[in-house]
Amino acid sequence: MSKVTAAQVFAASPIIPVMVIDDVKDALPLAKALADGGINVFEITLRTDAAIASIAAISQEMPDAIVGAGTVINPKQYQAALDAGAQFVISPGFSPELLEFSQTKEVPYIPGVATASEMITALSYGLDHLKFFPAEANGGAPVLKAVSAALPQIKFCPTGGVKEANLANYLALDCVGTVGGTWMIPAAAIQSQSWAEITQLSKKACELVASLRG
Ligand SMILES: O=C(O)C(=O)C[C@H](O)[C@H](O)COP(=O)(O)O
């Protein structure tokens, strides 16, 4: 497991899958299915009890992957994620305490933002790689295009409602570094352990990105 910056996280993969893992036994097969499809940056949401153990398992077994903790909403979770080996921490939003805490850690923090004021607040902490959440509900690519005219120093990871049908709108923007989403990981496929299906969907997503980005 190596140290990475937020810029390296964004550069490492044009797609960051948001992984909801209910059972730690699914962690490795799921991560390997995504990696087989060409995706090796992972956001494991802390919305489940199995998340921390899943981060630890994937970090240990897949040293070439970049493993992140998602939905981190307080410093306690932030620290637990770091202890498990998370290489980046990402949130749907931020709080003053999370921003302060992040300043004491080397592992990069990618806070979620939706407004120009939140973006400016993040910038004041030196954070310029941000999650735009929930992307589609907040106006999607047109909003990012408008906001980046004023704040061109920010790179975004739009997440929330991003899927194959609207991917092109986001990837057309220079301010979009990567996109987050779940469309290549249907919950039913995890439940039925259909790992080949997840590899297939990941491959398709990567091919689509390659064709859009040229
Ligand atoms: O918990 C978080 O921090 C999140 O990022 C919430 C969702 O998992 C993403 O918004 C993915 O949303 P969909 O791709 O629309 O399924």
The ligand as an ORCA input file, in Angstrom:
! r2SCAN-3c Opt
* xyz 0 1
  O     -22.723      7.304      0.392
  C     -22.116      8.070     -0.339
  O     -21.157      8.749      0.060
  C     -22.509      8.175     -1.751
  O     -21.720      8.549     -2.579
  C     -23.917      7.794     -2.096
  C     -24.148      6.887     -3.280
  O     -23.675      5.601     -3.061
  C     -23.609      7.444     -4.548
  O     -24.211      8.664     -4.741
  C     -23.814      6.548     -5.715
  O     -25.008      6.853     -6.311
  P     -25.542      6.134     -7.628
  O     -24.386      5.964     -8.550
  O     -26.576      7.084     -8.133
  O     -26.119      4.830     -7.168
*
